[in-house]
Amino acid sequence: MNAIKSIVSGAVANIHVQPGDAVAVGDVIITVESMKMEIPVEAEEAGVIDAVLVTVGQPVNEDDDVATLR
């Protein structure tokens, strides 16, 4: 399993996938709100979402795992 990591610190604004979803490189996994901007966190490789590790509104830090990919 590979972890998908947040690229910024902020709060989870939206979750675009659920476990079992197939994703391609560049697909948006979650959106993080940081300093009044919405930053997409994208898949860096293709696969299937194994687990989503965050919830909407949850604070995340840069490099925190937000989902796992198999």
mmCIF file of the N, C-alpha and C atoms, coordinates in Angstrom:
data_MODEL
# 
_entry.id   MODEL 
# 
loop_
_atom_site.group_PDB 
_atom_site.id 
_atom_site.type_symbol 
_atom_site.label_atom_id 
_atom_site.label_alt_id 
_atom_site.label_comp_id 
_atom_site.label_asym_id 
_atom_site.label_entity_id 
_atom_site.label_seq_id 
_atom_site.pdbx_PDB_ins_code 
_atom_site.Cartn_x 
_atom_site.Cartn_y 
_atom_site.Cartn_z 
_atom_site.occupancy 
_atom_site.B_iso_or_equiv 
_atom_site.pdbx_formal_charge 
_atom_site.auth_seq_id 
_atom_site.auth_comp_id 
_atom_site.auth_asym_id 
_atom_site.auth_atom_id 
_atom_site.pdbx_PDB_model_num 
ATOM 1   N N  . MET A 1 1  ? 0.840   -1.194 0.000   1.00 0.00 ? 1  MET A N  1 
ATOM 2   C CA . MET A 1 1  ? 0.000   0.000  0.000   1.00 0.00 ? 1  MET A CA 1 
ATOM 3   C C  . MET A 1 1  ? 0.875   1.245  0.000   1.00 0.00 ? 1  MET A C  1 
ATOM 4   N N  . ASN A 1 2  ? 0.431   2.232  -0.744  1.00 0.00 ? 2  ASN A N  1 
ATOM 5   C CA . ASN A 1 2  ? 1.129   3.509  -0.795  1.00 0.00 ? 2  ASN A CA 1 
ATOM 6   C C  . ASN A 1 2  ? 0.257   4.574  -0.165  1.00 0.00 ? 2  ASN A C  1 
ATOM 7   N N  . ALA A 1 3  ? 0.874   5.449  0.594   1.00 0.00 ? 3  ALA A N  1 
ATOM 8   C CA . ALA A 1 3  ? 0.141   6.525  1.244   1.00 0.00 ? 3  ALA A CA 1 
ATOM 9   C C  . ALA A 1 3  ? 0.066   7.735  0.325   1.00 0.00 ? 3  ALA A C  1 
ATOM 10  N N  . ILE A 1 4  ? -1.083  8.374  0.331   1.00 0.00 ? 4  ILE A N  1 
ATOM 11  C CA . ILE A 1 4  ? -1.251  9.664  -0.335  1.00 0.00 ? 4  ILE A CA 1 
ATOM 12  C C  . ILE A 1 4  ? -1.158  10.695 0.771   1.00 0.00 ? 4  ILE A C  1 
ATOM 13  N N  . LYS A 1 5  ? -0.300  11.687 0.598   1.00 0.00 ? 5  LYS A N  1 
ATOM 14  C CA . LYS A 1 5  ? -0.005  12.649 1.655   1.00 0.00 ? 5  LYS A CA 1 
ATOM 15  C C  . LYS A 1 5  ? -0.519  14.038 1.311   1.00 0.00 ? 5  LYS A C  1 
ATOM 16  N N  . SER A 1 6  ? -0.893  14.772 2.351   1.00 0.00 ? 6  SER A N  1 
ATOM 17  C CA . SER A 1 6  ? -1.290  16.166 2.170   1.00 0.00 ? 6  SER A CA 1 
ATOM 18  C C  . SER A 1 6  ? -0.067  16.970 1.747   1.00 0.00 ? 6  SER A C  1 
ATOM 19  N N  . ILE A 1 7  ? -0.269  17.916 0.844   1.00 0.00 ? 7  ILE A N  1 
ATOM 20  C CA . ILE A 1 7  ? 0.854   18.736 0.384   1.00 0.00 ? 7  ILE A CA 1 
ATOM 21  C C  . ILE A 1 7  ? 0.942   20.065 1.125   1.00 0.00 ? 7  ILE A C  1 
ATOM 22  N N  . VAL A 1 8  ? -0.083  20.371 1.937   1.00 0.00 ? 8  VAL A N  1 
ATOM 23  C CA . VAL A 1 8  ? -0.098  21.604 2.738   1.00 0.00 ? 8  VAL A CA 1 
ATOM 24  C C  . VAL A 1 8  ? -0.761  21.319 4.083   1.00 0.00 ? 8  VAL A C  1 
ATOM 25  N N  . SER A 1 9  ? -0.577  22.246 5.013   1.00 0.00 ? 9  SER A N  1 
ATOM 26  C CA . SER A 1 9  ? -1.303  22.202 6.285   1.00 0.00 ? 9  SER A CA 1 
ATOM 27  C C  . SER A 1 9  ? -2.597  22.976 6.125   1.00 0.00 ? 9  SER A C  1 
ATOM 28  N N  . GLY A 1 10 ? -3.648  22.486 6.760   1.00 0.00 ? 10 GLY A N  1 
ATOM 29  C CA . GLY A 1 10 ? -4.945  23.155 6.684   1.00 0.00 ? 10 GLY A CA 1 
ATOM 30  C C  . GLY A 1 10 ? -6.028  22.239 7.211   1.00 0.00 ? 10 GLY A C  1 
ATOM 31  N N  . ALA A 1 11 ? -7.237  22.429 6.720   1.00 0.00 ? 11 ALA A N  1 
ATOM 32  C CA . ALA A 1 11 ? -8.377  21.600 7.116   1.00 0.00 ? 11 ALA A CA 1 
ATOM 33  C C  . ALA A 1 11 ? -8.959  20.925 5.877   1.00 0.00 ? 11 ALA A C  1 
ATOM 34  N N  . VAL A 1 12 ? -9.385  19.687 6.031   1.00 0.00 ? 12 VAL A N  1 
ATOM 35  C CA . VAL A 1 12 ? -9.986  18.953 4.921   1.00 0.00 ? 12 VAL A CA 1 
ATOM 36  C C  . VAL A 1 12 ? -11.313 19.623 4.563   1.00 0.00 ? 12 VAL A C  1 
ATOM 37  N N  . ALA A 1 13 ? -11.415 20.110 3.330   1.00 0.00 ? 13 ALA A N  1 
ATOM 38  C CA . ALA A 1 13 ? -12.628 20.800 2.873   1.00 0.00 ? 13 ALA A CA 1 
ATOM 39  C C  . ALA A 1 13 ? -13.576 19.849 2.153   1.00 0.00 ? 13 ALA A C  1 
ATOM 40  N N  . ASN A 1 14 ? -13.015 18.847 1.460   1.00 0.00 ? 14 ASN A N  1 
ATOM 41  C CA . ASN A 1 14 ? -13.843 17.939 0.676   1.00 0.00 ? 14 ASN A CA 1 
ATOM 42  C C  . ASN A 1 14 ? -13.082 16.642 0.446   1.00 0.00 ? 14 ASN A C  1 
ATOM 43  N N  . ILE A 1 15 ? -13.815 15.538 0.420   1.00 0.00 ? 15 ILE A N  1 
ATOM 44  C CA . ILE A 1 15 ? -13.241 14.236 0.092   1.00 0.00 ? 15 ILE A CA 1 
ATOM 45  C C  . ILE A 1 15 ? -13.897 13.786 -1.209  1.00 0.00 ? 15 ILE A C  1 
ATOM 46  N N  . HIS A 1 16 ? -13.081 13.504 -2.209  1.00 0.00 ? 16 HIS A N  1 
ATOM 47  C CA . HIS A 1 16 ? -13.593 13.217 -3.552  1.00 0.00 ? 16 HIS A CA 1 
ATOM 48  C C  . HIS A 1 16 ? -13.643 11.730 -3.884  1.00 0.00 ? 16 HIS A C  1 
ATOM 49  N N  . VAL A 1 17 ? -13.130 10.873 -3.008  1.00 0.00 ? 17 VAL A N  1 
ATOM 50  C CA . VAL A 1 17 ? -13.082 9.438  -3.277  1.00 0.00 ? 17 VAL A CA 1 
ATOM 51  C C  . VAL A 1 17 ? -13.574 8.666  -2.064  1.00 0.00 ? 17 VAL A C  1 
ATOM 52  N N  . GLN A 1 18 ? -13.827 7.394  -2.276  1.00 0.00 ? 18 GLN A N  1 
ATOM 53  C CA . GLN A 1 18 ? -14.145 6.498  -1.174  1.00 0.00 ? 18 GLN A CA 1 
ATOM 54  C C  . GLN A 1 18 ? -13.431 5.175  -1.431  1.00 0.00 ? 18 GLN A C  1 
ATOM 55  N N  . PRO A 1 19 ? -13.278 4.348  -0.400  1.00 0.00 ? 19 PRO A N  1 
ATOM 56  C CA . PRO A 1 19 ? -12.589 3.070  -0.603  1.00 0.00 ? 19 PRO A CA 1 
ATOM 57  C C  . PRO A 1 19 ? -13.220 2.273  -1.749  1.00 0.00 ? 19 PRO A C  1 
ATOM 58  N N  . GLY A 1 20 ? -12.347 1.699  -2.569  1.00 0.00 ? 20 GLY A N  1 
ATOM 59  C CA . GLY A 1 20 ? -12.794 0.915  -3.716  1.00 0.00 ? 20 GLY A CA 1 
ATOM 60  C C  . GLY A 1 20 ? -12.785 1.687  -5.018  1.00 0.00 ? 20 GLY A C  1 
ATOM 61  N N  . ASP A 1 21 ? -12.690 3.025  -4.945  1.00 0.00 ? 21 ASP A N  1 
ATOM 62  C CA . ASP A 1 21 ? -12.647 3.832  -6.163  1.00 0.00 ? 21 ASP A CA 1 
ATOM 63  C C  . ASP A 1 21 ? -11.308 3.667  -6.874  1.00 0.00 ? 21 ASP A C  1 
ATOM 64  N N  . ALA A 1 22 ? -11.354 3.503  -8.189  1.00 0.00 ? 22 ALA A N  1 
ATOM 65  C CA . ALA A 1 22 ? -10.139 3.489  -9.003  1.00 0.00 ? 22 ALA A CA 1 
ATOM 66  C C  . ALA A 1 22 ? -9.753  4.924  -9.302  1.00 0.00 ? 22 ALA A C  1 
ATOM 67  N N  . VAL A 1 23 ? -8.458  5.227  -9.204  1.00 0.00 ? 23 VAL A N  1 
ATOM 68  C CA . VAL A 1 23 ? -7.980  6.573  -9.493  1.00 0.00 ? 23 VAL A CA 1 
ATOM 69  C C  . VAL A 1 23 ? -6.820  6.508  -10.476 1.00 0.00 ? 23 VAL A C  1 
ATOM 70  N N  . ALA A 1 24 ? -6.687  7.559  -11.257 1.00 0.00 ? 24 ALA A N  1 
ATOM 71  C CA . ALA A 1 24 ? -5.586  7.701  -12.203 1.00 0.00 ? 24 ALA A CA 1 
ATOM 72  C C  . ALA A 1 24 ? -4.649  8.792  -11.688 1.00 0.00 ? 24 ALA A C  1 
ATOM 73  N N  . VAL A 1 25 ? -3.469  8.850  -12.262 1.00 0.00 ? 25 VAL A N  1 
ATOM 74  C CA . VAL A 1 25 ? -2.529  9.903  -11.905 1.00 0.00 ? 25 VAL A CA 1 
ATOM 75  C C  . VAL A 1 25 ? -3.197  11.262 -12.135 1.00 0.00 ? 25 VAL A C  1 
ATOM 76  N N  . GLY A 1 26 ? -3.138  12.129 -11.131 1.00 0.00 ? 26 GLY A N  1 
ATOM 77  C CA . GLY A 1 26 ? -3.699  13.466 -11.252 1.00 0.00 ? 26 GLY A CA 1 
ATOM 78  C C  . GLY A 1 26 ? -5.125  13.604 -10.754 1.00 0.00 ? 26 GLY A C  1 
ATOM 79  N N  . ASP A 1 27 ? -5.800  12.479 -10.455 1.00 0.00 ? 27 ASP A N  1 
ATOM 80  C CA . ASP A 1 27 ? -7.156  12.579 -9.896  1.00 0.00 ? 27 ASP A CA 1 
ATOM 81  C C  . ASP A 1 27 ? -7.104  13.226 -8.516  1.00 0.00 ? 27 ASP A C  1 
ATOM 82  N N  . VAL A 1 28 ? -8.070  14.087 -8.230  1.00 0.00 ? 28 VAL A N  1 
ATOM 83  C CA . VAL A 1 28 ? -8.122  14.765 -6.934  1.00 0.00 ? 28 VAL A CA 1 
ATOM 84  C C  . VAL A 1 28 ? -8.686  13.802 -5.895  1.00 0.00 ? 28 VAL A C  1 
ATOM 85  N N  . ILE A 1 29 ? -7.951  13.622 -4.802  1.00 0.00 ? 29 ILE A N  1 
ATOM 86  C CA . ILE A 1 29 ? -8.339  12.721 -3.724  1.00 0.00 ? 29 ILE A CA 1 
ATOM 87  C C  . ILE A 1 29 ? -9.106  13.497 -2.654  1.00 0.00 ? 29 ILE A C  1 
ATOM 88  N N  . ILE A 1 30 ? -8.522  14.580 -2.179  1.00 0.00 ? 30 ILE A N  1 
ATOM 89  C CA . ILE A 1 30 ? -9.184  15.472 -1.218  1.00 0.00 ? 30 ILE A CA 1 
ATOM 90  C C  . ILE A 1 30 ? -8.839  16.911 -1.573  1.00 0.00 ? 30 ILE A C  1 
ATOM 91  N N  . THR A 1 31 ? -9.586  17.832 -0.983  1.00 0.00 ? 31 THR A N  1 
ATOM 92  C CA . THR A 1 31 ? -9.266  19.255 -1.085  1.00 0.00 ? 31 THR A CA 1 
ATOM 93  C C  . THR A 1 31 ? -8.982  19.750 0.324   1.00 0.00 ? 31 THR A C  1 
ATOM 94  N N  . VAL A 1 32 ? -7.873  20.472 0.475   1.00 0.00 ? 32 VAL A N  1 
ATOM 95  C CA . VAL A 1 32 ? -7.485  21.038 1.763   1.00 0.00 ? 32 VAL A CA 1 
ATOM 96  C C  . VAL A 1 32 ? -7.647  22.547 1.683   1.00 0.00 ? 32 VAL A C  1 
ATOM 97  N N  . GLU A 1 33 ? -8.325  23.127 2.681   1.00 0.00 ? 33 GLU A N  1 
ATOM 98  C CA . GLU A 1 33 ? -8.439  24.580 2.760   1.00 0.00 ? 33 GLU A CA 1 
ATOM 99  C C  . GLU A 1 33 ? -7.299  25.099 3.621   1.00 0.00 ? 33 GLU A C  1 
ATOM 100 N N  . SER A 1 34 ? -6.520  25.999 3.041   1.00 0.00 ? 34 SER A N  1 
ATOM 101 C CA . SER A 1 34 ? -5.368  26.564 3.736   1.00 0.00 ? 34 SER A CA 1 
ATOM 102 C C  . SER A 1 34 ? -5.277  28.040 3.397   1.00 0.00 ? 34 SER A C  1 
ATOM 103 N N  . MET A 1 35 ? -5.325  28.885 4.404   1.00 0.00 ? 35 MET A N  1 
ATOM 104 C CA . MET A 1 35 ? -5.236  30.340 4.227   1.00 0.00 ? 35 MET A CA 1 
ATOM 105 C C  . MET A 1 35 ? -6.280  30.831 3.223   1.00 0.00 ? 35 MET A C  1 
ATOM 106 N N  . LYS A 1 36 ? -7.505  30.348 3.345   1.00 0.00 ? 36 LYS A N  1 
ATOM 107 C CA . LYS A 1 36 ? -8.652  30.726 2.518   1.00 0.00 ? 36 LYS A CA 1 
ATOM 108 C C  . LYS A 1 36 ? -8.521  30.302 1.057   1.00 0.00 ? 36 LYS A C  1 
ATOM 109 N N  . MET A 1 37 ? -7.595  29.389 0.783   1.00 0.00 ? 37 MET A N  1 
ATOM 110 C CA . MET A 1 37 ? -7.437  28.833 -0.562  1.00 0.00 ? 37 MET A CA 1 
ATOM 111 C C  . MET A 1 37 ? -7.749  27.350 -0.502  1.00 0.00 ? 37 MET A C  1 
ATOM 112 N N  . GLU A 1 38 ? -8.310  26.798 -1.562  1.00 0.00 ? 38 GLU A N  1 
ATOM 113 C CA . GLU A 1 38 ? -8.568  25.365 -1.638  1.00 0.00 ? 38 GLU A CA 1 
ATOM 114 C C  . GLU A 1 38 ? -7.494  24.709 -2.503  1.00 0.00 ? 38 GLU A C  1 
ATOM 115 N N  . ILE A 1 39 ? -6.763  23.778 -1.888  1.00 0.00 ? 39 ILE A N  1 
ATOM 116 C CA . ILE A 1 39 ? -5.641  23.123 -2.542  1.00 0.00 ? 39 ILE A CA 1 
ATOM 117 C C  . ILE A 1 39 ? -6.006  21.660 -2.805  1.00 0.00 ? 39 ILE A C  1 
ATOM 118 N N  . PRO A 1 40 ? -5.993  21.205 -4.067  1.00 0.00 ? 40 PRO A N  1 
ATOM 119 C CA . PRO A 1 40 ? -6.287  19.796 -4.341  1.00 0.00 ? 40 PRO A CA 1 
ATOM 120 C C  . PRO A 1 40 ? -5.087  18.911 -4.016  1.00 0.00 ? 40 PRO A C  1 
ATOM 121 N N  . VAL A 1 41 ? -5.363  17.761 -3.417  1.00 0.00 ? 41 VAL A N  1 
ATOM 122 C CA . VAL A 1 41 ? -4.342  16.735 -3.205  1.00 0.00 ? 41 VAL A CA 1 
ATOM 123 C C  . VAL A 1 41 ? -4.635  15.645 -4.232  1.00 0.00 ? 41 VAL A C  1 
ATOM 124 N N  . GLU A 1 42 ? -3.685  15.408 -5.121  1.00 0.00 ? 42 GLU A N  1 
ATOM 125 C CA . GLU A 1 42 ? -3.898  14.516 -6.263  1.00 0.00 ? 42 GLU A CA 1 
ATOM 126 C C  . GLU A 1 42 ? -3.151  13.195 -6.094  1.00 0.00 ? 42 GLU A C  1 
ATOM 127 N N  . ALA A 1 43 ? -3.654  12.170 -6.762  1.00 0.00 ? 43 ALA A N  1 
ATOM 128 C CA . ALA A 1 43 ? -2.974  10.877 -6.797  1.00 0.00 ? 43 ALA A CA 1 
ATOM 129 C C  . ALA A 1 43 ? -1.703  11.005 -7.628  1.00 0.00 ? 43 ALA A C  1 
ATOM 130 N N  . GLU A 1 44 ? -0.605  10.499 -7.106  1.00 0.00 ? 44 GLU A N  1 
ATOM 131 C CA . GLU A 1 44 ? 0.652   10.538 -7.846  1.00 0.00 ? 44 GLU A CA 1 
ATOM 132 C C  . GLU A 1 44 ? 0.881   9.270  -8.658  1.00 0.00 ? 44 GLU A C  1 
ATOM 133 N N  . GLU A 1 45 ? 0.010   8.272  -8.440  1.00 0.00 ? 45 GLU A N  1 
ATOM 134 C CA . GLU A 1 45 ? 0.070   7.048  -9.227  1.00 0.00 ? 45 GLU A CA 1 
ATOM 135 C C  . GLU A 1 45 ? -1.334  6.461  -9.323  1.00 0.00 ? 45 GLU A C  1 
ATOM 136 N N  . ALA A 1 46 ? -1.537  5.600  -10.290 1.00 0.00 ? 46 ALA A N  1 
ATOM 137 C CA . ALA A 1 46 ? -2.845  4.967  -10.470 1.00 0.00 ? 46 ALA A CA 1 
ATOM 138 C C  . ALA A 1 46 ? -2.998  3.812  -9.495  1.00 0.00 ? 46 ALA A C  1 
ATOM 139 N N  . GLY A 1 47 ? -4.238  3.525  -9.134  1.00 0.00 ? 47 GLY A N  1 
ATOM 140 C CA . GLY A 1 47 ? -4.522  2.406  -8.241  1.00 0.00 ? 47 GLY A CA 1 
ATOM 141 C C  . GLY A 1 47 ? -5.955  2.454  -7.764  1.00 0.00 ? 47 GLY A C  1 
ATOM 142 N N  . VAL A 1 48 ? -6.209  1.751  -6.671  1.00 0.00 ? 48 VAL A N  1 
ATOM 143 C CA . VAL A 1 48 ? -7.529  1.700  -6.057  1.00 0.00 ? 48 VAL A CA 1 
ATOM 144 C C  . VAL A 1 48 ? -7.408  2.223  -4.632  1.00 0.00 ? 48 VAL A C  1 
ATOM 145 N N  . ILE A 1 49 ? -8.322  3.104  -4.236  1.00 0.00 ? 49 ILE A N  1 
ATOM 146 C CA . ILE A 1 49 ? -8.302  3.649  -2.882  1.00 0.00 ? 49 ILE A CA 1 
ATOM 147 C C  . ILE A 1 49 ? -8.590  2.514  -1.902  1.00 0.00 ? 49 ILE A C  1 
ATOM 148 N N  . ASP A 1 50 ? -7.671  2.287  -0.985  1.00 0.00 ? 50 ASP A N  1 
ATOM 149 C CA . ASP A 1 50 ? -7.837  1.247  0.021   1.00 0.00 ? 50 ASP A CA 1 
ATOM 150 C C  . ASP A 1 50 ? -8.562  1.815  1.247   1.00 0.00 ? 50 ASP A C  1 
ATOM 151 N N  . ALA A 1 51 ? -8.165  3.022  1.673   1.00 0.00 ? 51 ALA A N  1 
ATOM 152 C CA . ALA A 1 51 ? -8.792  3.648  2.840   1.00 0.00 ? 51 ALA A CA 1 
ATOM 153 C C  . ALA A 1 51 ? -8.638  5.154  2.754   1.00 0.00 ? 51 ALA A C  1 
ATOM 154 N N  . VAL A 1 52 ? -9.639  5.866  3.249   1.00 0.00 ? 52 VAL A N  1 
ATOM 155 C CA . VAL A 1 52 ? -9.561  7.321  3.412   1.00 0.00 ? 52 VAL A CA 1 
ATOM 156 C C  . VAL A 1 52 ? -9.340  7.541  4.906   1.00 0.00 ? 52 VAL A C  1 
ATOM 157 N N  . LEU A 1 53 ? -8.277  8.254  5.257   1.00 0.00 ? 53 LEU A N  1 
ATOM 158 C CA . LEU A 1 53 ? -7.842  8.362  6.644   1.00 0.00 ? 53 LEU A CA 1 
ATOM 159 C C  . LEU A 1 53 ? -8.258  9.667  7.316   1.00 0.00 ? 53 LEU A C  1 
ATOM 160 N N  . VAL A 1 54 ? -9.011  10.517 6.626   1.00 0.00 ? 54 VAL A N  1 
ATOM 161 C CA . VAL A 1 54 ? -9.405  11.819 7.164   1.00 0.00 ? 54 VAL A CA 1 
ATOM 162 C C  . VAL A 1 54 ? -10.904 12.020 7.014   1.00 0.00 ? 54 VAL A C  1 
ATOM 163 N N  . THR A 1 55 ? -11.417 13.033 7.694   1.00 0.00 ? 55 THR A N  1 
ATOM 164 C CA . THR A 1 55 ? -12.827 13.418 7.577   1.00 0.00 ? 55 THR A CA 1 
ATOM 165 C C  . THR A 1 55 ? -12.898 14.902 7.253   1.00 0.00 ? 55 THR A C  1 
ATOM 166 N N  . VAL A 1 56 ? -14.022 15.328 6.706   1.00 0.00 ? 56 VAL A N  1 
ATOM 167 C CA . VAL A 1 56 ? -14.219 16.740 6.385   1.00 0.00 ? 56 VAL A CA 1 
ATOM 168 C C  . VAL A 1 56 ? -14.127 17.551 7.684   1.00 0.00 ? 56 VAL A C  1 
ATOM 169 N N  . GLY A 1 57 ? -13.363 18.637 7.632   1.00 0.00 ? 57 GLY A N  1 
ATOM 170 C CA . GLY A 1 57 ? -13.173 19.503 8.790   1.00 0.00 ? 57 GLY A CA 1 
ATOM 171 C C  . GLY A 1 57 ? -11.951 19.157 9.624   1.00 0.00 ? 57 GLY A C  1 
ATOM 172 N N  . GLN A 1 58 ? -11.402 17.984 9.411   1.00 0.00 ? 58 GLN A N  1 
ATOM 173 C CA . GLN A 1 58 ? -10.242 17.545 10.191  1.00 0.00 ? 58 GLN A CA 1 
ATOM 174 C C  . GLN A 1 58 ? -9.003  18.353 9.810   1.00 0.00 ? 58 GLN A C  1 
ATOM 175 N N  . PRO A 1 59 ? -8.242  18.822 10.793  1.00 0.00 ? 59 PRO A N  1 
ATOM 176 C CA . PRO A 1 59 ? -6.983  19.488 10.466  1.00 0.00 ? 59 PRO A CA 1 
ATOM 177 C C  . PRO A 1 59 ? -5.934  18.477 10.017  1.00 0.00 ? 59 PRO A C  1 
ATOM 178 N N  . VAL A 1 60 ? -5.137  18.860 9.035   1.00 0.00 ? 60 VAL A N  1 
ATOM 179 C CA . VAL A 1 60 ? -4.029  18.033 8.560   1.00 0.00 ? 60 VAL A CA 1 
ATOM 180 C C  . VAL A 1 60 ? -2.787  18.899 8.445   1.00 0.00 ? 60 VAL A C  1 
ATOM 181 N N  . ASN A 1 61 ? -1.646  18.252 8.582   1.00 0.00 ? 61 ASN A N  1 
ATOM 182 C CA . ASN A 1 61 ? -0.370  18.924 8.405   1.00 0.00 ? 61 ASN A CA 1 
ATOM 183 C C  . ASN A 1 61 ? 0.255   18.463 7.096   1.00 0.00 ? 61 ASN A C  1 
ATOM 184 N N  . GLU A 1 62 ? 1.179   19.242 6.603   1.00 0.00 ? 62 GLU A N  1 
ATOM 185 C CA . GLU A 1 62 ? 1.928   18.843 5.410   1.00 0.00 ? 62 GLU A CA 1 
ATOM 186 C C  . GLU A 1 62 ? 2.563   17.480 5.668   1.00 0.00 ? 62 GLU A C  1 
ATOM 187 N N  . ASP A 1 63 ? 2.464   16.576 4.710   1.00 0.00 ? 63 ASP A N  1 
ATOM 188 C CA . ASP A 1 63 ? 3.008   15.212 4.751   1.00 0.00 ? 63 ASP A CA 1 
ATOM 189 C C  . ASP A 1 63 ? 2.197   14.233 5.599   1.00 0.00 ? 63 ASP A C  1 
ATOM 190 N N  . ASP A 1 64 ? 1.039   14.642 6.149   1.00 0.00 ? 64 ASP A N  1 
ATOM 191 C CA . ASP A 1 64 ? 0.157   13.686 6.819   1.00 0.00 ? 64 ASP A CA 1 
ATOM 192 C C  . ASP A 1 64 ? -0.469  12.752 5.792   1.00 0.00 ? 64 ASP A C  1 
ATOM 193 N N  . ASP A 1 65 ? -0.599  11.476 6.131   1.00 0.00 ? 65 ASP A N  1 
ATOM 194 C CA . ASP A 1 65 ? -1.303  10.526 5.268   1.00 0.00 ? 65 ASP A CA 1 
ATOM 195 C C  . ASP A 1 65 ? -2.781  10.850 5.263   1.00 0.00 ? 65 ASP A C  1 
ATOM 196 N N  . VAL A 1 66 ? -3.376  10.958 4.071   1.00 0.00 ? 66 VAL A N  1 
ATOM 197 C CA . VAL A 1 66 ? -4.815  11.243 3.975   1.00 0.00 ? 66 VAL A CA 1 
ATOM 198 C C  . VAL A 1 66 ? -5.597  10.079 3.382   1.00 0.00 ? 66 VAL A C  1 
ATOM 199 N N  . ALA A 1 67 ? -4.906  9.184  2.673   1.00 0.00 ? 67 ALA A N  1 
ATOM 200 C CA . ALA A 1 67 ? -5.529  7.999  2.089   1.00 0.00 ? 67 ALA A CA 1 
ATOM 201 C C  . ALA A 1 67 ? -4.444  6.990  1.761   1.00 0.00 ? 67 ALA A C  1 
ATOM 202 N N  . THR A 1 68 ? -4.880  5.739  1.560   1.00 0.00 ? 68 THR A N  1 
ATOM 203 C CA . THR A 1 68 ? -3.943  4.719  1.105   1.00 0.00 ? 68 THR A CA 1 
ATOM 204 C C  . THR A 1 68 ? -4.425  4.158  -0.217  1.00 0.00 ? 68 THR A C  1 
ATOM 205 N N  . LEU A 1 69 ? -3.460  3.768  -1.024  1.00 0.00 ? 69 LEU A N  1 
ATOM 206 C CA . LEU A 1 69 ? -3.710  3.313  -2.387  1.00 0.00 ? 69 LEU A CA 1 
ATOM 207 C C  . LEU A 1 69 ? -3.114  1.915  -2.540  1.00 0.00 ? 69 LEU A C  1 
ATOM 208 N N  . ARG A 1 70 ? -3.870  1.036  -3.199  1.00 0.00 ? 70 ARG A N  1 
ATOM 209 C CA . ARG A 1 70 ? -3.306  -0.301 -3.463  1.00 0.00 ? 70 ARG A CA 1 
ATOM 210 C C  . ARG A 1 70 ? -3.264  -0.549 -4.946  1.00 0.00 ? 70 ARG A C  1 
# 
